Amino acid sequence: QVQLVESGGGLVQPGGSLRLSCAASGRIFSFLAMGWYREAPGKQRELVAAISKWGNTNYTDSVKGRFIISRDSAKITVYLQMNSLKPEDTAVYYCNLVTPLRDEYWGQGTQVTVSS
């Protein structure tokens, strides 16, 4: 069994920063890709950013230039540095991991609220 444990969410004012972390544990030794999705009230879950085991990154347009995804392959951990946060970034953020065998796992979600 594989567990993804997220941390780093919270309340921040517009223009502020947060750093999310997601660590994988259990029967997992490598990954094909890890990423962050978010789900705002009344909206579908969307991909925010993803990073492959080779370091290739992908961002949704609305966060380009503000968010940075990175990973520690040895620790099977992914990070999301979120800068210049906006109220529309408010959502529950979910960590996602895809294994080399294409199995997919999700974290429990962490709330990010951007409000003054």
PyRosetta script that sets phi, psi and omega in degrees:
from pyrosetta import init, pose_from_sequence

init()
pose = pose_from_sequence("QVQLVESGGGLVQPGGSLRLSCAASGRIFSFLAMGWYREAPGKQRELVAAISKWGNTNYTDSVKGRFIISRDSAKITVYLQMNSLKPEDTAVYYCNLVTPLRDEYWGQGTQVTVSS")
pose.set_psi(1, 144.6)
pose.set_omega(1, -178.5)
pose.set_phi(2, -117.1)
pose.set_psi(2, 134.6)
pose.set_omega(2, 176.1)
pose.set_phi(3, -119.8)
pose.set_psi(3, 140.4)
pose.set_omega(3, 173.6)
pose.set_phi(4, -116.2)
pose.set_psi(4, 121.8)
pose.set_omega(4, -177.8)
pose.set_phi(5, -113.8)
pose.set_psi(5, 118.5)
pose.set_omega(5, -178.3)
pose.set_phi(6, -98.9)
pose.set_psi(6, 153.4)
pose.set_omega(6, 174.9)
pose.set_phi(7, -154.7)
pose.set_psi(7, 162.3)
pose.set_omega(7, 173.5)
pose.set_phi(8, 107.4)
pose.set_psi(8, -4.0)
pose.set_omega(8, 178.1)
pose.set_phi(9, -73.2)
pose.set_psi(9, 174.1)
pose.set_omega(9, 178.6)
pose.set_phi(10, 157.8)
pose.set_psi(10, -164.8)
pose.set_omega(10, -179.4)
pose.set_phi(11, -102.8)
pose.set_psi(11, 131.7)
pose.set_omega(11, -179.8)
pose.set_phi(12, -142.8)
pose.set_psi(12, 150.9)
pose.set_omega(12, 178.2)
pose.set_phi(13, -79.1)
pose.set_psi(13, 155.5)
pose.set_omega(13, 175.7)
pose.set_phi(14, -54.7)
pose.set_psi(14, 136.6)
pose.set_omega(14, -176.5)
pose.set_phi(15, 90.9)
pose.set_psi(15, -9.8)
pose.set_omega(15, -179.0)
pose.set_phi(16, -82.4)
pose.set_psi(16, -176.1)
pose.set_omega(16, -176.8)
pose.set_phi(17, -131.5)
pose.set_psi(17, 151.6)
pose.set_omega(17, 172.3)
pose.set_phi(18, -143.0)
pose.set_psi(18, 154.1)
pose.set_omega(18, 175.1)
pose.set_phi(19, -126.2)
pose.set_psi(19, 119.1)
pose.set_omega(19, 177.2)
pose.set_phi(20, -94.0)
pose.set_psi(20, 145.1)
pose.set_omega(20, 175.3)
pose.set_phi(21, -128.1)
pose.set_psi(21, 149.2)
pose.set_omega(21, 177.3)
pose.set_phi(22, -143.2)
pose.set_psi(22, 117.6)
pose.set_omega(22, -179.3)
pose.set_phi(23, -112.7)
pose.set_psi(23, 132.8)
pose.set_omega(23, 177.8)
pose.set_phi(24, -94.5)
pose.set_psi(24, 143.4)
pose.set_omega(24, 176.5)
pose.set_phi(25, -144.1)
pose.set_psi(25, 169.7)
pose.set_omega(25, -178.7)
pose.set_phi(26, 99.0)
pose.set_psi(26, -149.3)
pose.set_omega(26, -175.6)
pose.set_phi(27, -85.0)
pose.set_psi(27, 69.4)
pose.set_omega(27, 179.2)
pose.set_phi(28, -140.0)
pose.set_psi(28, 130.3)
pose.set_omega(28, -176.4)
pose.set_phi(29, -123.3)
pose.set_psi(29, -17.2)
pose.set_omega(29, 177.2)
pose.set_phi(30, -160.4)
pose.set_psi(30, 172.2)
pose.set_omega(30, 178.3)
pose.set_phi(31, -142.2)
pose.set_psi(31, 158.9)
pose.set_omega(31, 174.6)
pose.set_phi(32, -91.3)
pose.set_psi(32, -41.2)
pose.set_omega(32, 178.2)
pose.set_phi(33, -156.9)
pose.set_psi(33, 151.0)
pose.set_omega(33, 172.1)
pose.set_phi(34, -131.3)
pose.set_psi(34, 152.1)
pose.set_omega(34, -177.8)
pose.set_phi(35, -161.9)
pose.set_psi(35, 177.7)
pose.set_omega(35, 178.4)
pose.set_phi(36, -125.1)
pose.set_psi(36, 132.3)
pose.set_omega(36, 173.4)
pose.set_phi(37, -117.4)
pose.set_psi(37, 162.5)
pose.set_omega(37, 174.7)
pose.set_phi(38, -140.7)
pose.set_psi(38, 153.0)
pose.set_omega(38, -179.3)
pose.set_phi(39, -135.7)
pose.set_psi(39, 113.4)
pose.set_omega(39, 177.1)
pose.set_phi(40, -94.5)
pose.set_psi(40, 156.2)
pose.set_omega(40, -180.0)
pose.set_phi(41, -55.0)
pose.set_psi(41, 128.7)
pose.set_omega(41, 178.3)
pose.set_phi(42, 78.4)
pose.set_psi(42, 4.0)
pose.set_omega(42, -178.8)
pose.set_phi(43, -122.9)
pose.set_psi(43, 160.2)
pose.set_omega(43, 177.8)
pose.set_phi(44, -78.0)
pose.set_psi(44, 155.6)
pose.set_omega(44, 175.6)
pose.set_phi(45, -65.5)
pose.set_psi(45, 134.8)
pose.set_omega(45, -179.0)
pose.set_phi(46, -129.7)
pose.set_psi(46, 151.1)
pose.set_omega(46, 175.6)
pose.set_phi(47, -72.2)
pose.set_psi(47, 130.9)
pose.set_omega(47, 175.8)
pose.set_phi(48, -97.0)
pose.set_psi(48, -52.9)
pose.set_omega(48, -178.7)
pose.set_phi(49, -159.1)
pose.set_psi(49, 150.7)
pose.set_omega(49, 178.7)
pose.set_phi(50, -143.3)
pose.set_psi(50, 154.8)
pose.set_omega(50, 178.8)
pose.set_phi(51, -141.6)
pose.set_psi(51, 135.8)
pose.set_omega(51, -180.0)
pose.set_phi(52, -87.7)
pose.set_psi(52, 171.3)
pose.set_omega(52, 178.4)
pose.set_phi(53, -63.7)
pose.set_psi(53, -21.7)
pose.set_omega(53, 179.4)
pose.set_phi(54, -90.2)
pose.set_psi(54, -3.1)
pose.set_omega(54, 177.8)
pose.set_phi(55, 96.4)
pose.set_psi(55, 1.6)
pose.set_omega(55, 176.6)
pose.set_phi(56, -69.1)
pose.set_psi(56, 136.2)
pose.set_omega(56, -177.0)
pose.set_phi(57, -118.3)
pose.set_psi(57, 156.8)
pose.set_omega(57, 179.2)
pose.set_phi(58, -144.9)
pose.set_psi(58, 133.2)
pose.set_omega(58, -178.5)
pose.set_phi(59, -129.3)
pose.set_psi(59, 146.4)
pose.set_omega(59, 170.1)
pose.set_phi(60, -72.2)
pose.set_psi(60, 149.2)
pose.set_omega(60, -172.0)
pose.set_phi(61, -55.4)
pose.set_psi(61, -36.6)
pose.set_omega(61, -173.1)
pose.set_phi(62, -68.8)
pose.set_psi(62, -14.4)
pose.set_omega(62, -178.5)
pose.set_phi(63, -113.8)
pose.set_psi(63, -4.3)
pose.set_omega(63, -179.8)
pose.set_phi(64, -58.6)
pose.set_psi(64, 133.1)
pose.set_omega(64, -179.1)
pose.set_phi(65, 86.5)
pose.set_psi(65, -9.7)
pose.set_omega(65, -179.8)
pose.set_phi(66, -117.8)
pose.set_psi(66, -36.6)
pose.set_omega(66, -177.8)
pose.set_phi(67, -106.6)
pose.set_psi(67, 147.3)
pose.set_omega(67, 176.2)
pose.set_phi(68, -132.5)
pose.set_psi(68, 125.7)
pose.set_omega(68, 176.6)
pose.set_phi(69, -101.9)
pose.set_psi(69, 141.2)
pose.set_omega(69, 177.6)
pose.set_phi(70, -146.6)
pose.set_psi(70, 167.1)
pose.set_omega(70, -179.5)
pose.set_phi(71, -144.2)
pose.set_psi(71, 157.2)
pose.set_omega(71, 171.3)
pose.set_phi(72, -118.0)
pose.set_psi(72, 99.1)
pose.set_omega(72, -173.7)
pose.set_phi(73, -63.9)
pose.set_psi(73, -36.2)
pose.set_omega(73, -179.2)
pose.set_phi(74, -63.7)
pose.set_psi(74, -35.8)
pose.set_omega(74, -179.6)
pose.set_phi(75, -95.0)
pose.set_psi(75, -2.8)
pose.set_omega(75, -175.1)
pose.set_phi(76, 48.0)
pose.set_psi(76, 58.2)
pose.set_omega(76, -178.2)
pose.set_phi(77, -130.7)
pose.set_psi(77, 140.4)
pose.set_omega(77, 177.6)
pose.set_phi(78, -124.1)
pose.set_psi(78, 146.3)
pose.set_omega(78, -178.0)
pose.set_phi(79, -124.2)
pose.set_psi(79, 153.0)
pose.set_omega(79, 173.0)
pose.set_phi(80, -134.3)
pose.set_psi(80, 107.6)
pose.set_omega(80, 174.9)
pose.set_phi(81, -87.2)
pose.set_psi(81, 119.0)
pose.set_omega(81, -176.1)
pose.set_phi(82, -113.6)
pose.set_psi(82, 116.2)
pose.set_omega(82, -179.3)
pose.set_phi(83, -116.3)
pose.set_psi(83, 163.0)
pose.set_omega(83, 178.4)
pose.set_phi(84, 48.3)
pose.set_psi(84, 48.5)
pose.set_omega(84, -175.4)
pose.set_phi(85, -64.5)
pose.set_psi(85, 145.3)
pose.set_omega(85, -179.0)
pose.set_phi(86, -120.7)
pose.set_psi(86, 157.1)
pose.set_omega(86, 177.6)
pose.set_phi(87, -55.0)
pose.set_psi(87, -33.5)
pose.set_omega(87, -180.0)
pose.set_phi(88, -71.8)
pose.set_psi(88, -5.6)
pose.set_omega(88, 172.7)
pose.set_phi(89, -83.2)
pose.set_psi(89, -6.7)
pose.set_omega(89, 179.3)
pose.set_phi(90, -61.5)
pose.set_psi(90, 125.5)
pose.set_omega(90, -177.4)
pose.set_phi(91, -178.8)
pose.set_psi(91, 171.1)
pose.set_omega(91, 166.8)
pose.set_phi(92, -89.0)
pose.set_psi(92, 126.7)
pose.set_omega(92, -178.2)
pose.set_phi(93, -102.1)
pose.set_psi(93, 130.1)
pose.set_omega(93, -177.2)
pose.set_phi(94, -116.3)
pose.set_psi(94, 135.5)
pose.set_omega(94, 174.0)
pose.set_phi(95, -86.3)
pose.set_psi(95, 143.4)
pose.set_omega(95, -179.2)
pose.set_phi(96, -133.2)
pose.set_psi(96, 141.1)
pose.set_omega(96, 177.9)
pose.set_phi(97, -134.2)
pose.set_psi(97, 134.5)
pose.set_omega(97, 175.6)
pose.set_phi(98, -117.5)
pose.set_psi(98, 126.5)
pose.set_omega(98, -178.7)
pose.set_phi(99, -84.3)
pose.set_psi(99, 166.9)
pose.set_omega(99, 176.7)
pose.set_phi(100, -59.0)
pose.set_psi(100, -22.9)
pose.set_omega(100, 177.2)
pose.set_phi(101, -91.0)
pose.set_psi(101, 9.3)
pose.set_omega(101, 177.7)
pose.set_phi(102, 71.9)
pose.set_psi(102, 15.1)
pose.set_omega(102, 169.0)
pose.set_phi(103, -71.0)
pose.set_psi(103, 148.6)
pose.set_omega(103, -175.3)
pose.set_phi(104, -126.2)
pose.set_psi(104, 138.3)
pose.set_omega(104, -179.7)
pose.set_phi(105, -132.1)
pose.set_psi(105, 152.2)
pose.set_omega(105, -178.3)
pose.set_phi(106, -128.2)
pose.set_psi(106, 147.0)
pose.set_omega(106, 171.4)
pose.set_phi(107, -81.7)
pose.set_psi(107, 178.0)
pose.set_omega(107, -176.1)
pose.set_phi(108, -83.3)
pose.set_psi(108, -13.0)
pose.set_omega(108, 179.5)
pose.set_phi(109, 97.8)
pose.set_psi(109, 145.6)
pose.set_omega(109, 176.1)
pose.set_phi(110, -135.8)
pose.set_psi(110, 134.4)
pose.set_omega(110, -175.0)
pose.set_phi(111, -80.7)
pose.set_psi(111, 131.6)
pose.set_omega(111, 171.4)
pose.set_phi(112, -119.5)
pose.set_psi(112, 121.7)
pose.set_omega(112, 179.8)
pose.set_phi(113, -122.4)
pose.set_psi(113, 124.0)
pose.set_omega(113, 179.2)
pose.set_phi(114, -112.1)
pose.set_psi(114, 109.3)
pose.set_omega(114, -175.1)
pose.set_phi(115, -158.4)
pose.set_psi(115, 148.5)
pose.set_omega(115, 175.8)
pose.set_phi(116, -94.3)
pose.dump_pdb("model.pdb")
